[in-house]
Amino acid sequence: MSSAVLARLSLQGGLTLRRETMAKSEVVTAEVWQQARLDLLKAEKEVTRALDALAARRRRLPMVQFSNDYTFDTPVGRKTLIDLFEGRDQLVAYQFMDVGPERFCPGCTKFTNSVCDLEGLAEAGVSWLTVSNMPLAQIEDYKRQMGWAMPFVSSHGTSFSEDCGATSGFMLSVFLRDGSDVYRTYSTTARGVDRIVFPHNILDLCPYGRQEDWEDSPAGWPQQPTYG
C-alpha cells in the first residue's frame, strides 16, 4: 500500500475518531430550534444595521493627501502610485508582511488566498493591489508557488509601508485619486482585516466556528492556537 494511501486512511481514521469524541450542540425539537433561530436573527439584524451605520460613517470620513513620489517594482517595470490605480478612481492596497528571505507570513498568505472577484471591484471603479517590502523576485517566486494572479508589487527601498503606518506589519489602506492627486481615505489592520477573509466568515456560521482558542465556544468544542 502506497504512503499516500496510508496517509489518507490515517487522516480519515483521525477524522472519524474526532467526530465520535467531539462535543455537540443540544438536540431539540424543530419548534424549539426555530424559536432559538428567530431570537438569534433579531441580534443578527441589529448587528447588520450597526454595520450599515458604520459604513455610512466610513463614507463620510475626511481624507488626507498622500504622496505620489513612491516608485514600486512590478513585473513590467517601475510604477508610481498613480499608475497602480490603472485608470480608476479608487485603489485598495493590502500590505503583505515582509518577514525575511524565504519566509512568508501565514496570516497574510491566508488573507491573499481569499482575494477574489477583482473584476467585480474593477467594474465598481476600484483597483486592487497587494504590496510588500519583499524584493520583487521573492514576491514573484511566491506568487508562482501559490498560483496567485492578482497585482502584487514591491515597495522595497521606499517608505510607503512606514508612511501608511504598517511599518513591519500588515494593513489594508484605501486611496482615492483626483487627477494627479492621491488621498488616503481609510485604513484598518488586525481584526479589521480579519473580518473580510472569506473562510473566516463561513466558519463563523458553522457549529464549531474557526476552532481557535481565542473564541468563546462551549466546553468541549475543538480548539487550537490560531497559528499553532
trRosetta pair geometry for C-beta under 8 A, 3 or more apart (Angstrom, degrees):
i j d omega theta_ij theta_ji phi_ij phi_ji
1 5 5.1 -109 180 82 94 130
1 6 5.7 112 122 -57 113 92
2 5 4.8 97 60 7 82 100
2 6 7.0 -145 98 -3 44 88
3 6 5.5 -54 -146 39 35 114
3 7 6.2 39 154 -23 67 104
4 7 5.7 -52 -149 34 29 112
4 8 6.5 28 152 -18 63 105
5 8 5.7 -55 -149 36 32 110
5 9 6.3 31 154 -17 66 106
6 9 5.8 -55 -147 38 30 110
6 10 6.2 33 153 -21 64 107
7 10 5.6 -55 -148 36 30 114
7 11 6.4 32 153 -20 64 104
8 11 5.7 -52 -148 35 32 111
8 12 6.3 32 153 -18 65 106
9 12 5.6 -53 -145 37 32 111
9 13 6.2 34 154 -20 65 105
10 13 5.7 -54 -148 36 29 112
10 14 6.4 30 153 -19 63 106
11 14 5.7 -55 -149 36 31 111
11 15 6.4 30 153 -18 65 105
12 15 5.7 -54 -148 37 31 110
12 16 6.4 34 153 -21 65 104
13 16 5.7 -52 -148 34 32 112
13 17 6.4 29 155 -15 65 105
14 17 5.8 -55 -148 38 31 109
14 18 6.2 34 152 -22 65 107
15 18 5.5 -53 -146 36 32 114
15 19 6.3 34 155 -21 65 103
16 19 5.8 -53 -150 33 30 110
16 20 6.5 25 153 -17 63 109
17 20 5.7 -60 -149 38 32 110
17 21 6.2 7 162 -3 68 115
18 21 6.3 -72 -142 46 26 95
18 22 5.9 34 164 -38 68 109
18 222 7.1 28 -169 -85 112 144
19 22 6.2 -45 -134 18 24 113
22 208 7.6 -36 -176 -93 142 132
22 220 7.2 127 -173 153 52 91
22 221 7.6 38 -168 -136 98 38
22 222 5.7 -43 -121 -39 116 105
23 218 6.6 -129 117 107 139 111
23 219 6.9 110 -43 105 174 59
23 220 2.9 82 -28 120 142 126
23 221 6.0 -76 62 -65 114 47
24 27 8.0 20 122 -44 115 89
24 207 7.8 6 -146 160 67 148
25 207 6.0 -112 -24 -147 122 122
25 218 7.7 136 -96 18 66 155
28 32 3.9 -94 158 85 128 131
28 33 5.4 160 80 -53 107 80
28 36 7.5 94 60 -5 155 137
29 32 4.8 94 54 9 80 100
29 33 6.9 -144 94 -5 41 88
30 33 5.6 -56 -146 39 31 113
30 34 6.2 34 156 -23 66 107
31 34 5.8 -52 -147 33 29 111
31 35 6.6 27 155 -17 62 105
32 35 5.9 -56 -152 36 32 109
32 36 6.4 30 152 -16 65 107
33 36 5.8 -59 -150 39 31 110
33 37 6.1 32 153 -21 67 107
34 37 5.6 -53 -146 36 31 113
34 38 6.4 32 154 -20 64 104
35 38 5.7 -51 -148 35 32 111
35 39 6.5 36 152 -21 64 103
36 39 5.7 -51 -150 33 33 114
36 40 6.5 30 152 -15 65 104
37 40 5.8 -56 -150 39 33 109
37 41 6.2 41 149 -28 65 105
38 41 5.3 -47 -145 29 34 118
38 42 7.0 43 153 -24 62 94
39 42 6.0 -47 -162 23 33 112
39 43 7.3 26 146 -10 61 102
40 43 5.6 -57 -158 39 42 110
40 44 6.2 44 146 -23 72 105
41 44 5.3 -51 -144 36 36 115
41 45 6.3 38 155 -22 67 102
42 45 5.9 -54 -151 33 29 110
42 46 6.7 32 150 -20 61 104
43 46 5.6 -52 -153 32 35 115
43 47 6.6 34 151 -16 66 103
44 47 5.7 -56 -152 38 34 110
44 48 6.3 37 149 -23 67 105
45 48 5.4 -49 -145 34 35 115
45 49 6.4 35 155 -17 65 102
46 49 5.9 -54 -150 37 30 108
46 50 6.4 30 150 -19 63 107
47 50 5.5 -55 -148 37 34 113
47 51 6.3 35 153 -20 67 103
48 51 5.7 -53 -148 36 31 110
48 52 6.4 34 151 -20 64 103
49 52 5.5 -49 -148 34 34 115
49 53 6.5 36 151 -19 64 103
50 53 5.6 -53 -150 35 33 112
50 54 6.5 36 150 -20 65 103
51 54 5.5 -50 -147 35 35 113
51 55 6.4 38 153 -21 65 103
52 55 5.7 -52 -149 35 31 112
52 56 6.6 35 150 -21 63 103
53 56 5.6 -50 -152 32 34 114
53 57 6.7 34 150 -16 64 102
54 57 5.6 -54 -151 37 35 110
54 58 6.2 40 149 -25 67 104
55 58 5.3 -48 -146 33 34 117
55 59 6.6 37 153 -21 64 101
56 59 5.9 -51 -152 32 32 111
56 60 6.8 17 152 -8 62 111
57 60 5.8 -70 -153 45 35 105
57 61 7.1 63 147 -53 65 80
58 61 5.8 -20 -160 -18 39 114
58 186 6.2 32 -166 -102 102 138
61 185 6.2 121 85 -179 116 75
61 186 6.2 113 56 -79 156 86
63 176 6.3 -55 -130 38 162 122
63 183 4.0 55 148 160 129 126
63 184 6.3 168 -164 76 85 41
63 185 4.5 -35 -104 -95 109 71
64 183 6.4 150 72 -159 30 81
64 184 5.3 -18 62 55 88 94
65 181 6.5 -58 -132 -172 103 106
65 182 7.2 100 -162 81 62 54
65 183 5.6 -52 -99 -101 43 76
65 184 8.0 49 135 12 5 78
66 81 7.6 -112 117 141 111 166
66 163 7.7 122 -153 140 93 122
66 175 6.4 -85 45 -124 150 112
66 182 4.7 -67 70 110 95 99
66 183 6.0 137 5 -130 93 19
66 184 4.5 93 -54 -30 131 95
67 70 6.7 103 109 -22 104 86
67 81 7.7 118 107 6 60 148
67 163 6.9 -53 29 176 118 163
67 182 7.5 -18 85 63 17 118
68 80 5.8 45 172 170 89 119
68 81 4.9 -126 -133 50 69 112
68 82 5.4 30 -152 -32 130 100
68 180 7.0 -125 38 170 169 76
68 181 7.7 -138 -25 -134 131 28
68 182 5.0 131 -69 5 100 124
69 80 7.9 -54 -139 -140 10 105
70 80 6.8 126 77 -149 61 61
70 81 5.5 69 54 -42 105 102
70 155 6.7 -18 -176 -138 133 98
70 158 4.7 70 -141 -166 99 150
70 159 7.6 -130 -96 53 105 63
70 160 4.8 56 -119 -72 155 110
71 78 5.0 9 178 -178 106 118
71 79 7.2 149 -156 72 61 26
71 80 6.3 -40 -100 -89 60 61
71 158 6.8 178 49 -77 57 129
72 78 6.7 151 73 -155 41 64
72 79 5.3 -29 61 65 95 80
72 80 7.5 140 13 -113 88 11
72 81 7.5 102 -16 -72 117 55
72 84 6.7 34 36 -57 148 130
72 131 6.9 -75 -131 -129 136 116
72 153 4.4 44 160 149 127 133
72 154 6.3 152 -169 71 78 47
72 155 5.7 -39 -112 -88 91 61
72 158 7.3 -60 -82 -1 62 151
72 160 7.6 18 -80 -32 98 160
73 78 6.1 -36 -99 -99 50 72
73 135 7.7 -11 68 -164 154 56
73 136 4.2 -105 121 -49 124 130
73 153 6.4 163 77 -172 49 84
73 154 4.2 -14 58 60 104 109
73 156 6.5 -20 16 40 126 101
74 77 6.3 -6 65 64 91 38
74 78 7.0 145 20 -108 84 20
74 79 5.2 17 -2 4 133 116
74 136 7.3 -156 -92 -123 10 132
74 151 7.7 -23 -135 -160 117 94
74 153 4.7 -37 -88 -114 83 108
74 154 7.7 -168 -68 23 41 75
75 136 7.4 172 -71 -175 55 122
75 140 6.6 118 -90 -97 103 120
76 79 7.9 45 77 -45 88 116
79 83 3.8 -126 -170 88 104 144
79 84 5.8 120 126 -55 129 81
79 153 7.1 -79 50 -131 115 154
80 83 4.8 111 52 -1 68 102
80 84 7.4 -132 98 -7 44 86
81 84 5.7 -56 -157 30 37 113
81 85 7.6 49 146 -29 62 91
81 91 7.9 177 177 72 84 166
81 160 7.9 162 -79 -118 114 123
81 175 7.4 -93 171 162 118 172
81 182 5.7 -8 114 -71 129 168
82 85 5.9 -42 -167 12 42 115
82 177 6.4 107 -125 -124 78 143
82 180 6.5 -21 -102 -142 151 61
82 182 6.5 -130 -75 -57 77 117
83 86 7.6 38 160 -67 49 49
84 91 6.3 77 112 -138 93 147
84 93 7.8 44 132 -88 140 115
84 127 6.9 169 146 121 65 142
84 129 5.3 35 171 -91 124 145
84 151 7.2 151 -151 151 93 148
84 153 6.9 -100 -106 9 128 154
85 88 5.3 -141 168 59 84 68
85 89 7.3 37 -173 -98 128 6
85 90 7.7 140 -143 69 100 15
85 91 4.9 -96 -102 -57 74 121
85 127 5.4 160 -158 23 40 144
85 175 7.6 -106 -86 98 104 116
85 177 5.3 -32 -90 -9 164 145
86 122 8.0 -44 95 -125 134 107
86 127 4.8 142 33 -106 109 142
88 91 7.1 136 84 -66 105 73
88 122 6.9 -128 -68 -142 147 66
88 125 5.0 159 -160 -171 106 59
88 126 6.4 -174 149 -84 148 8
88 127 4.8 162 45 -31 132 99
89 125 5.3 1 35 168 96 118
89 176 6.3 5 156 -154 84 74
89 177 5.7 -142 -152 55 50 82
89 178 7.9 42 -149 -78 97 50
90 125 5.7 79 22 122 103 87
90 126 4.5 -37 90 -106 113 72
90 127 7.0 169 93 20 56 69
90 174 7.0 -13 -169 -171 99 93
90 175 7.0 154 -158 84 52 55
90 176 5.7 -21 -102 -102 72 67
90 177 7.7 -152 -72 14 28 78
91 126 7.2 160 -90 -162 23 64
91 127 4.8 -19 -109 66 76 98
91 128 7.8 166 -157 -86 62 16
91 129 6.1 13 -176 0 105 120
91 174 7.3 158 85 -157 51 48
91 175 4.5 -11 61 60 98 104
91 176 7.9 -170 23 -73 74 25
91 177 7.3 53 -6 -23 109 104
92 121 7.4 -88 23 -162 125 144
92 126 6.1 25 -9 179 105 113
92 127 7.4 -176 26 87 66 49
92 128 5.6 -20 67 -112 96 63
92 129 7.0 172 87 29 47 74
92 172 6.8 -4 -175 -173 95 96
92 173 7.5 165 -155 86 50 45
92 174 5.4 -17 -104 -104 73 76
92 175 7.8 -173 -77 22 29 72
93 129 4.4 -21 -108 76 79 107
93 130 7.6 154 -159 -96 61 20
93 131 5.5 -4 -170 8 110 120
93 164 7.9 -109 91 -111 126 154
93 172 7.3 161 84 -155 48 49
93 173 5.0 -13 61 62 97 93
93 174 7.8 -179 21 -82 72 29
93 175 6.9 29 -4 -3 111 112
94 108 7.9 150 151 -148 112 92
94 111 6.9 -166 -171 132 146 129
94 112 7.3 175 106 -86 146 82
94 115 7.6 -129 10 -80 153 135
94 128 7.9 2 0 -171 101 89
94 129 7.3 180 25 94 64 55
94 130 5.1 -22 67 -112 99 70
94 131 7.2 156 78 25 47 69
94 170 7.4 2 -180 -172 82 98
94 171 7.7 -179 -150 91 48 41
94 172 5.3 -17 -102 -103 72 77
94 193 7.7 109 -132 -136 103 123
95 131 5.7 -33 -105 77 63 88
95 132 6.8 127 -167 -93 59 52
95 161 5.7 127 -152 -120 139 92
95 164 6.5 168 -45 84 147 152
95 166 4.5 -19 89 -135 159 175
95 169 7.7 69 103 102 120 56
95 170 5.6 177 89 -148 80 50
95 171 4.7 16 37 49 120 78
95 172 7.6 -149 15 -72 77 32
95 173 7.2 45 -23 -1 106 105
96 105 6.9 -174 -178 41 74 121
96 108 4.5 114 -145 -179 77 138
96 112 6.6 18 -99 -58 124 130
96 130 5.6 38 -27 180 120 99
96 131 6.9 174 17 79 86 32
96 132 4.0 -47 71 -76 96 112
96 134 7.4 -41 99 4 108 117
96 152 7.6 5 5 -147 146 104
96 170 6.6 8 -121 -117 24 102
97 105 4.0 74 58 -38 118 149
97 107 7.8 50 9 65 130 99
97 108 5.2 -158 20 -34 88 143
97 132 7.2 -6 70 -132 12 105
97 168 6.8 51 -147 161 92 61
97 169 6.2 -41 -98 -161 106 27
97 170 5.0 -67 -45 -59 92 90
98 132 5.4 133 -63 175 90 98
98 133 3.9 -85 -14 69 148 94
98 134 4.6 -180 -112 -55 100 70
98 156 8.0 119 -97 -90 155 87
98 168 7.0 -93 59 -146 82 73
99 103 4.7 -91 100 112 100 113
99 104 6.8 153 43 -114 114 12
99 105 5.4 135 -20 -60 129 80
100 103 4.6 28 71 38 91 124
101 138 6.8 -126 -130 -100 61 138
102 138 7.6 -114 -57 -134 41 111
104 108 7.2 -118 173 72 80 110
104 109 5.7 77 138 -60 114 120
104 142 5.9 134 -89 -126 143 142
105 108 3.9 63 84 16 117 110
105 109 6.4 179 91 -15 59 84
105 170 7.0 -171 120 -55 166 125
106 109 5.4 -54 -146 36 33 116
106 110 6.4 36 155 -21 66 102
106 227 6.0 134 69 -133 139 103
107 110 5.7 -51 -150 33 32 111
107 111 6.5 32 152 -17 64 105
107 170 7.0 -138 103 4 114 156
107 227 7.3 -57 -52 -86 95 116
108 111 5.6 -52 -148 37 34 113
108 112 6.1 31 155 -18 67 108
108 170 5.5 -169 -85 -96 104 140
109 112 5.9 -56 -144 39 28 108
109 113 6.4 36 154 -25 62 105
109 146 7.2 -149 -150 -105 97 144
110 113 5.7 -52 -152 30 30 116
110 114 6.9 21 154 -16 61 107
110 197 6.6 20 133 -146 98 140
110 199 7.6 -87 -177 42 102 130
111 114 6.0 -69 -162 34 32 107
111 115 7.3 45 145 -40 66 93
111 170 7.6 139 22 176 158 152
111 193 6.5 -15 -117 159 143 113
111 197 5.6 -91 -111 -96 67 108
112 115 5.6 -31 -156 1 44 117
112 130 6.2 55 -117 -119 113 150
112 146 7.4 36 109 144 121 159
112 148 6.4 -20 154 -105 115 143
112 150 7.5 -146 -162 44 92 135
113 146 7.2 -115 -86 -174 86 122
114 197 4.9 119 36 -154 168 68
114 198 4.3 -178 -159 20 113 96
114 199 6.2 -119 -94 -1 123 86
115 118 7.2 31 158 -59 98 100
115 128 7.0 144 -170 176 126 149
115 130 7.4 -115 -26 -59 170 122
115 150 5.6 -14 113 -45 137 159
116 198 7.2 13 16 -38 121 149
117 120 4.2 2 162 14 106 120
117 121 6.9 119 120 -15 76 84
118 121 5.3 -48 -154 36 46 114
118 122 6.2 51 147 -25 70 102
118 128 4.9 -101 -128 22 109 136
118 150 6.1 150 -52 -116 149 97
119 122 5.5 -52 -148 34 33 114
119 123 6.5 39 152 -24 64 101
120 123 5.7 -49 -151 29 33 113
120 124 6.9 21 152 -8 62 105
121 124 5.9 -68 -158 43 35 104
121 126 4.2 -81 177 82 91 105
121 127 7.3 135 126 -98 114 12
121 128 5.7 75 85 -40 158 105
122 125 7.6 61 -176 -65 34 12
122 126 6.8 -107 -80 66 28 56
122 127 6.7 47 -101 -93 78 57
127 151 7.7 1 172 28 100 149
128 150 6.1 -57 110 -161 122 118
128 151 6.5 152 96 40 73 103
129 151 5.3 -49 -116 98 61 118
129 152 8.0 146 -171 -94 57 33
129 153 6.7 -30 -165 19 104 109
130 150 5.8 80 -2 109 118 119
130 151 6.6 160 27 95 74 60
130 152 4.3 -19 78 -107 108 79
130 153 7.6 146 84 19 56 60
131 152 7.4 -178 -78 -157 34 50
131 153 5.3 -18 -110 68 81 82
131 154 7.3 151 -158 -105 71 12
131 155 5.2 54 170 -26 113 111
131 160 7.0 -66 146 117 144 142
131 161 7.8 -162 119 -73 109 89
132 139 6.1 163 52 -90 122 116
132 152 7.4 6 6 -176 104 91
132 154 6.3 -38 73 -115 71 60
132 155 6.8 -171 91 24 20 88
132 156 7.9 14 110 -50 66 83
133 154 7.3 66 -154 -163 17 76
133 155 5.6 -51 -88 75 58 88
133 156 5.4 105 -171 -90 55 61
133 161 5.5 -52 -53 -15 111 149
133 168 7.9 -63 27 -118 147 59
134 138 4.5 -109 170 85 113 125
134 139 5.2 138 96 -56 117 87
134 142 7.9 8 130 8 163 138
134 154 6.2 -101 84 -118 59 100
134 156 6.7 -70 100 -65 19 113
135 138 4.9 91 63 7 81 104
135 139 7.2 -148 98 -5 42 89
135 154 6.0 21 -163 -140 23 153
135 156 5.1 32 -91 -61 52 168
136 139 5.4 -57 -149 38 37 114
136 140 6.1 35 157 -20 71 106
136 153 7.4 -25 -106 -159 98 51
136 154 4.2 -110 -66 -6 73 139
136 156 7.1 -116 -27 15 70 129
137 140 5.8 -54 -145 37 30 110
137 141 6.4 32 156 -20 63 105
138 141 5.9 -53 -149 34 30 111
138 142 6.5 24 155 -14 64 108
139 142 6.0 -64 -151 39 29 105
139 143 6.2 33 153 -24 67 107
139 152 5.4 -170 176 133 121 112
139 153 7.5 85 133 -155 170 9
139 154 5.7 -151 -7 -65 143 98
140 143 5.5 -49 -143 33 32 115
140 144 6.6 32 157 -17 63 103
141 144 6.0 -58 -156 35 29 110
141 145 6.4 29 150 -19 64 109
142 145 5.4 -53 -146 38 36 114
142 146 6.0 18 160 -6 70 111
142 148 7.9 10 121 23 76 125
143 146 6.2 -67 -141 48 25 97
143 147 8.0 -141 168 36 54 6
143 148 4.6 -93 -145 62 75 102
143 149 7.9 117 -176 -75 109 27
143 152 5.7 180 -81 51 127 147
144 147 7.6 30 -175 -71 27 38
148 152 6.6 55 118 -28 133 142
155 158 4.8 -89 -180 53 81 115
155 160 4.1 -97 -156 47 140 131
155 161 5.8 147 94 -31 143 91
158 161 7.8 118 91 3 84 77
159 162 4.8 -60 -168 52 77 114
159 163 5.1 81 128 -30 92 103
160 163 5.9 -62 -143 39 24 108
160 164 6.4 21 158 -17 63 108
161 164 5.9 -60 -152 36 28 109
161 166 4.7 -82 -169 72 81 109
161 167 6.3 127 135 -99 99 8
161 168 7.7 76 141 -74 137 29
161 171 8.0 140 -152 31 75 119
162 165 7.7 51 178 -68 32 18
162 166 7.4 -93 -75 58 23 66
162 167 5.4 52 -108 -98 67 61
164 171 5.9 172 132 87 120 145
164 173 5.2 -89 -150 -57 124 151
164 184 7.6 175 -122 -120 77 145
164 187 6.7 163 -178 -117 91 145
165 171 6.5 124 84 -103 83 166
165 187 6.6 106 51 131 126 161
166 169 5.2 -135 -174 71 70 76
166 170 6.5 -21 -153 -165 117 8
166 171 3.8 -127 -90 6 107 125
166 173 7.9 -96 -41 -35 117 116
166 189 7.2 159 -111 -88 81 134
169 189 6.5 46 130 -157 127 145
170 189 6.3 145 93 -140 67 99
170 193 6.7 -61 121 12 113 175
171 187 5.9 3 175 -172 114 108
171 188 7.2 161 -159 82 72 32
171 189 4.6 -46 -107 -80 73 107
171 193 7.5 -143 -137 -57 26 133
172 187 6.6 162 87 -154 54 57
172 188 5.3 -11 59 59 103 80
172 189 7.0 172 16 -79 72 53
172 192 7.1 -138 40 117 117 103
172 193 5.2 152 -15 -97 118 98
172 196 7.9 48 -63 39 170 141
173 184 6.3 -46 -173 -143 112 106
173 186 7.2 162 -156 91 46 56
173 187 4.5 -11 -105 -103 73 95
174 184 7.3 112 79 -162 53 61
174 185 5.0 -59 102 65 102 95
174 186 4.1 17 39 54 121 95
174 187 7.0 -154 16 -69 72 50
175 182 5.6 -7 -175 -172 123 100
175 183 6.6 150 -159 78 69 44
175 184 5.7 -41 -101 -100 76 54
175 185 6.7 151 -116 8 21 88
176 182 7.5 151 80 -158 41 53
176 183 4.9 -19 63 63 90 100
176 185 5.2 60 -11 -35 109 127
177 180 7.9 -21 -170 -131 105 9
177 181 6.8 151 -158 83 62 50
177 182 5.3 -28 -101 -101 79 67
177 183 7.5 173 -88 19 29 74
178 181 4.9 -17 65 66 87 104
178 183 7.0 29 0 -7 104 114
184 187 6.9 -2 176 -40 116 107
188 192 3.0 -115 173 131 122 143
188 193 6.0 170 112 -49 96 70
189 192 6.0 46 43 50 22 111
189 193 5.8 -8 -145 -16 33 116
190 193 6.7 128 58 23 19 94
190 194 6.8 -35 147 -11 44 110
191 194 4.7 -50 -137 37 44 124
191 195 6.2 51 164 -32 71 97
192 195 6.5 -46 -151 20 24 109
193 196 6.5 -72 -166 36 40 100
193 197 7.5 52 143 -39 69 96
194 197 6.0 -46 -164 4 41 116
194 200 6.2 -177 172 -149 76 175
195 200 7.1 -123 -125 106 26 135
195 201 7.5 72 -176 -74 55 93
196 201 7.9 2 -143 -43 22 121
197 200 4.2 69 80 7 103 117
197 201 7.0 175 85 -14 54 84
198 201 6.0 -61 -154 33 32 109
198 202 6.6 23 156 -12 67 106
199 202 5.7 -59 -149 40 37 108
199 203 5.9 35 156 -19 72 109
200 203 5.8 -56 -141 40 29 109
200 204 6.3 35 156 -26 63 105
200 210 6.4 -2 -132 -89 73 125
201 204 5.8 -50 -149 28 29 115
201 205 7.4 27 151 -17 57 102
202 205 5.9 -60 -165 30 38 110
202 206 7.0 37 144 -27 68 106
203 206 5.4 -53 -152 25 43 117
203 209 5.9 62 150 177 90 39
203 210 4.6 83 129 -84 139 64
203 211 7.7 -94 -170 2 127 81
204 209 6.2 22 -114 -137 43 77
204 210 7.0 -2 -69 -40 65 92
206 209 6.4 -172 75 -64 82 21
208 211 5.3 18 145 -71 108 95
208 217 7.4 34 -156 -142 53 145
208 221 5.8 165 -136 -165 78 101
208 222 5.8 8 -160 46 133 96
209 212 7.6 -96 121 24 107 75
209 215 5.2 157 120 -169 153 163
209 217 6.0 -133 21 -85 137 121
209 221 7.5 39 28 167 106 142
210 215 6.1 161 49 -51 94 140
211 215 7.7 -39 -69 25 7 143
211 221 7.4 -142 -115 150 69 94
211 222 4.9 -9 -140 104 113 92
211 223 5.6 -161 -175 -104 56 44
211 224 6.3 21 139 18 92 86
212 215 5.5 103 69 -14 74 104
212 223 6.2 15 125 -154 9 85
212 224 6.6 -55 -115 67 47 56
212 225 7.2 14 -152 172 80 16
212 226 4.8 41 -150 -85 130 71
213 223 4.6 113 -87 153 60 117
213 224 6.3 -91 -38 116 96 9
213 225 5.6 -20 10 -86 125 44
213 226 7.3 -106 33 -32 82 69
214 226 6.7 3 -2 -49 115 113
215 223 6.7 -153 47 -116 102 121
217 221 3.8 -86 142 56 130 154
217 223 6.4 174 43 -63 139 122
218 221 5.3 108 63 -33 70 112
224 228 5.0 -127 160 63 97 135
225 228 3.0 106 59 -40 104 117
